[in-house]
């Protein structure tokens, strides 16, 4: 091991390509994308926790021929700029890429001397052939001091250096310019979602070939999320009735819940966690509604930050609305109920008033019902002449299904009121038509 600064050693484990998990599905379509990406200077692999970023890149790295060097580095959240670049230099040396270069090393943990970056870039310019440097989990480096140096290095190291960045969020690099110049190949979260064939192979690898219906249901539950599928596969392997497990599966499955709470919710700052818990009760969330439920004026910025950090929150195209991954939303609801069971009904009732004030009656009825405020739900239905839902009965529409659950006495009272209101409105409209 090489010593650094005050005598701390550089850890060999940070240079190791991660070991492949048993039952790993070889995703050749994505490995081919990495191969194409590494023909250019930068390949960016981004996505939420557990979408398979590292597994994919490690599988690709292990499949490479020995004549094409791949240098792997896994930074830590405690890495300062000086320590980060010490690891980069040492990784390239251990990979045999710059074994003979007299580069020196950083002398200050909190910063890196620009002259070191110049020497490093100049040495890479003279490389006889391509070398791939993989930075796995760059987002874990909390300080932003690493990125100016990384930008300089990437832009001056010459065509032989091929950088692969794996991250839960976009790195602080001028990606808009790189895209315009064709300098970056991106593999995004939606690309990493398991296809139906890949999901079937994953489940089959657990020893019990699933039927098509089971695969479809699990894909619906997980939306192709790799960790969710793997955890489901493990649970199904222990189940005596895989098909029954699939039908009854919810995010309360302990392994899924623990993963999302630990890897996603717990990693967020306190204001972000509070917003997630308070808005996770909704099918979709608007920034203004999030502000009402949290009392925060920066709710829209938080939602945007959650999207950027791939925290299982995504915008709905062409709108200001957002949605949560269904499994994550279910975990959030269960967590809120266990911690503050009295809060969920109150949040639903607040949401109902927000919807009603904007003329979104069906949504107001649904939220009021979810909050147990049946009088308000029925009152909205009568006030806005929702005759169909009240009279059509269960199954006719989502609102009909909601109102059919109304306590019996209230249902009868408000059905009669709705009939009278409808009759009165129809009569007045007929009179107006005659005149």
PyMOL commands that set and color helices and strands:
alter all, ss='L'
color gray80, all
select helices_A, chain A and resi 12-15+28-37+53-63+81-94+114-125+138-140+145-156+175-181+189-192+196-204+212-222+226-238+242-248+254-265+270-279+287-294+299-308+326-339+341-357+361-370+374-383+387-392+398-404+408-434
alter helices_A, ss='H'
color red, helices_A
select strands_A, chain A and resi 3-4+8-9+42-46+70-73+131-136+161-167+184-187+285-286+313-315+321-324
alter strands_A, ss='S'
color yellow, strands_A
deselect
rebuild
show_as cartoon
